[in-house]
Structures are given as structure tokens and as C-alpha cells.
Amino acid sequence: MPASSCWSYNNEAICKDTAAPPELVAEHKPAPLQVKPGATLTVTFAQQPTANTVKVTQWDGVKEVEQAVENGNQWKAPEQPGWYLFDVRGQWTQGDAGHAFVIEVKDNI
């Protein structure tokens, strides 16, 4: 689900401020993406963000833990089964945008 963003177009900037990812998830209750422990997760965009600007953050309550991003758009899922909340942000020449989502790490998928 879309998170906060700022975008400029034709000399006009528009910023959309949303609640923090934990509140977005609590409100919208998205279905989790089911993955195996330690799976490689890859985020893709229709228009690729500026090189080396993708940032992945795992939310643990109100604590934010930045994830190591490999190949510009990949990171590893946790090893322990459970539900995990992530926020993925990127930057483009026109601005920046983020998306929040939930994964469920399961042994038996």
C-alpha cells in the first residue's frame, strides 16, 4: 500500500504524507505475501528508481531496522516464521515514494 511520497511535475511539487507503516497496515489489513525462511525478496518498479536509492526498512513495533539491499533491489526474508512489516522507498528525479507491505515467513509453503 502506498506510503508517504513527494513528487514534482511541471514545476509543481505534491507531497502526500501518510501514517507510519504500522498504522497503515493496522488500518488496511493487507494480506501477507507468504515466503520461505531466508527467501530472497525482490522489489521491481515500472520505472526504475535512481541507482542505489532503494531503502528497505523492517518495522518491529515502532523500531525501524534497515535491511541490507543487494543488487539494488533485493534483500533476505527473516529466518524465523512469523509476520513481518516492511517499508520500501525509492528516489527518482521527480521525487521519492514508499510502499508498505507484510510478509508471512512459513516453513511449509
C-alpha positions as YAML, in Angstrom:
chain: A
units: angstrom
residues:
- id: 1
  name: MET
  ca: [0.00, 0.00, 0.00]
- id: 2
  name: PRO
  ca: [1.35, 3.46, -0.84]
- id: 3
  name: ALA
  ca: [3.18, 5.30, 1.94]
- id: 4
  name: SER
  ca: [4.42, 8.90, 2.09]
- id: 5
  name: SER
  ca: [5.73, 10.45, -1.12]
- id: 6
  name: CYS
  ca: [6.80, 13.71, -2.73]
- id: 7
  name: TRP
  ca: [6.66, 14.22, -6.47]
- id: 8
  name: SER
  ca: [7.28, 17.16, -8.77]
- id: 9
  name: TYR
  ca: [5.87, 17.61, -12.24]
- id: 10
  name: ASN
  ca: [5.76, 20.74, -14.44]
- id: 11
  name: ASN
  ca: [7.30, 22.90, -11.69]
- id: 12
  name: GLU
  ca: [4.68, 21.79, -9.17]
- id: 13
  name: ALA
  ca: [5.53, 19.65, -6.15]
- id: 14
  name: ILE
  ca: [2.96, 17.46, -4.44]
- id: 15
  name: CYS
  ca: [3.69, 15.73, -1.15]
- id: 16
  name: LYS
  ca: [1.44, 13.11, 0.37]
- id: 17
  name: ASP
  ca: [2.08, 12.33, 4.00]
- id: 18
  name: THR
  ca: [0.56, 9.10, 5.29]
- id: 19
  name: ALA
  ca: [0.61, 7.42, 8.66]
- id: 20
  name: ALA
  ca: [3.67, 5.36, 9.52]
- id: 21
  name: PRO
  ca: [3.70, 1.83, 8.03]
- id: 22
  name: PRO
  ca: [2.49, 0.12, 11.26]
- id: 23
  name: GLU
  ca: [-0.60, 2.34, 11.31]
- id: 24
  name: LEU
  ca: [-1.19, 1.87, 7.55]
- id: 25
  name: VAL
  ca: [-1.12, -1.91, 7.98]
- id: 26
  name: ALA
  ca: [-3.39, -1.78, 11.03]
- id: 27
  name: GLU
  ca: [-5.90, 0.31, 9.08]
- id: 28
  name: HIS
  ca: [-5.84, -1.51, 5.72]
- id: 29
  name: LYS
  ca: [-5.06, -5.07, 6.92]
- id: 30
  name: PRO
  ca: [-3.35, -6.22, 3.70]
- id: 31
  name: ALA
  ca: [-2.99, -9.95, 3.01]
- id: 32
  name: PRO
  ca: [0.62, -11.02, 3.61]
- id: 33
  name: LEU
  ca: [2.89, -12.35, 0.91]
- id: 34
  name: GLN
  ca: [3.91, -15.87, 2.00]
- id: 35
  name: VAL
  ca: [7.62, -16.70, 1.71]
- id: 36
  name: LYS
  ca: [10.06, -19.34, 2.95]
- id: 37
  name: PRO
  ca: [12.59, -18.53, 5.68]
- id: 38
  name: GLY
  ca: [15.59, -16.65, 4.28]
- id: 39
  name: ALA
  ca: [13.98, -16.25, 0.83]
- id: 40
  name: THR
  ca: [15.40, -13.56, -1.44]
- id: 41
  name: LEU
  ca: [12.83, -10.79, -1.83]
- id: 42
  name: THR
  ca: [12.98, -8.57, -4.92]
- id: 43
  name: VAL
  ca: [11.19, -5.27, -5.47]
- id: 44
  name: THR
  ca: [10.65, -4.01, -9.01]
- id: 45
  name: PHE
  ca: [9.18, -0.77, -10.31]
- id: 46
  name: ALA
  ca: [7.64, 0.08, -13.68]
- id: 47
  name: GLN
  ca: [10.21, 2.88, -13.88]
- id: 48
  name: GLN
  ca: [13.45, 2.04, -12.09]
- id: 49
  name: PRO
  ca: [14.49, 4.41, -9.30]
- id: 50
  name: THR
  ca: [17.81, 6.23, -9.32]
- id: 51
  name: ALA
  ca: [20.70, 3.79, -8.76]
- id: 52
  name: ASN
  ca: [21.42, 2.88, -5.14]
- id: 53
  name: THR
  ca: [18.40, 4.72, -3.70]
- id: 54
  name: VAL
  ca: [16.17, 1.76, -2.78]
- id: 55
  name: LYS
  ca: [15.93, 1.54, 1.00]
- id: 56
  name: VAL
  ca: [14.20, -1.34, 2.79]
- id: 57
  name: THR
  ca: [13.16, -0.99, 6.41]
- id: 58
  name: GLN
  ca: [11.66, -3.67, 8.62]
- id: 59
  name: TRP
  ca: [9.31, -2.34, 11.30]
- id: 60
  name: ASP
  ca: [9.37, -4.12, 14.65]
- id: 61
  name: GLY
  ca: [6.68, -2.31, 16.61]
- id: 62
  name: VAL
  ca: [7.86, 1.31, 16.40]
- id: 63
  name: LYS
  ca: [11.51, 0.32, 15.90]
- id: 64
  name: GLU
  ca: [12.88, 0.59, 12.35]
- id: 65
  name: VAL
  ca: [15.61, -1.83, 11.23]
- id: 66
  name: GLU
  ca: [17.24, -1.03, 7.90]
- id: 67
  name: GLN
  ca: [17.83, -4.11, 5.73]
- id: 68
  name: ALA
  ca: [20.92, -4.79, 3.64]
- id: 69
  name: VAL
  ca: [19.93, -4.29, -0.01]
- id: 70
  name: GLU
  ca: [21.79, -6.36, -2.61]
- id: 71
  name: ASN
  ca: [21.86, -5.86, -6.39]
- id: 72
  name: GLY
  ca: [19.99, -2.57, -5.91]
- id: 73
  name: ASN
  ca: [16.61, -4.20, -5.18]
- id: 74
  name: GLN
  ca: [16.93, -7.46, -3.18]
- id: 75
  name: TRP
  ca: [17.07, -8.43, 0.48]
- id: 76
  name: LYS
  ca: [16.61, -11.56, 2.59]
- id: 77
  name: ALA
  ca: [13.44, -12.52, 4.45]
- id: 78
  name: PRO
  ca: [13.88, -13.34, 8.15]
- id: 79
  name: GLU
  ca: [14.69, -16.94, 9.08]
- id: 80
  name: GLN
  ca: [12.09, -17.21, 11.86]
- id: 81
  name: PRO
  ca: [8.45, -17.96, 10.97]
- id: 82
  name: GLY
  ca: [6.07, -15.08, 11.62]
- id: 83
  name: TRP
  ca: [4.61, -11.89, 10.18]
- id: 84
  name: TYR
  ca: [6.93, -9.03, 9.23]
- id: 85
  name: LEU
  ca: [6.22, -5.47, 8.10]
- id: 86
  name: PHE
  ca: [8.45, -3.75, 5.54]
- id: 87
  name: ASP
  ca: [8.65, -0.29, 4.02]
- id: 88
  name: VAL
  ca: [10.39, 0.04, 0.64]
- id: 89
  name: ARG
  ca: [11.37, 3.52, -0.55]
- id: 90
  name: GLY
  ca: [12.98, 4.72, -3.76]
- id: 91
  name: GLN
  ca: [14.04, 8.01, -5.32]
- id: 92
  name: TRP
  ca: [13.56, 9.24, -8.85]
- id: 93
  name: THR
  ca: [14.48, 12.56, -10.48]
- id: 94
  name: GLN
  ca: [10.85, 13.65, -9.92]
- id: 95
  name: GLY
  ca: [10.80, 12.73, -6.21]
- id: 96
  name: ASP
  ca: [10.51, 9.79, -3.84]
- id: 97
  name: ALA
  ca: [7.87, 7.26, -2.88]
- id: 98
  name: GLY
  ca: [7.38, 4.38, -0.50]
- id: 99
  name: HIS
  ca: [5.23, 1.29, -0.15]
- id: 100
  name: ALA
  ca: [4.44, -0.71, 2.99]
- id: 101
  name: PHE
  ca: [3.63, -4.42, 2.93]
- id: 102
  name: VAL
  ca: [3.56, -7.52, 5.11]
- id: 103
  name: ILE
  ca: [5.16, -10.92, 4.58]
- id: 104
  name: GLU
  ca: [4.46, -14.15, 6.39]
- id: 105
  name: VAL
  ca: [7.51, -16.39, 6.74]
- id: 106
  name: LYS
  ca: [6.37, -20.03, 6.70]
- id: 107
  name: ASP
  ca: [8.27, -23.32, 6.56]
- id: 108
  name: ASN
  ca: [5.55, -25.22, 4.71]
- id: 109
  name: ILE
  ca: [4.68, -23.34, 1.52]
...
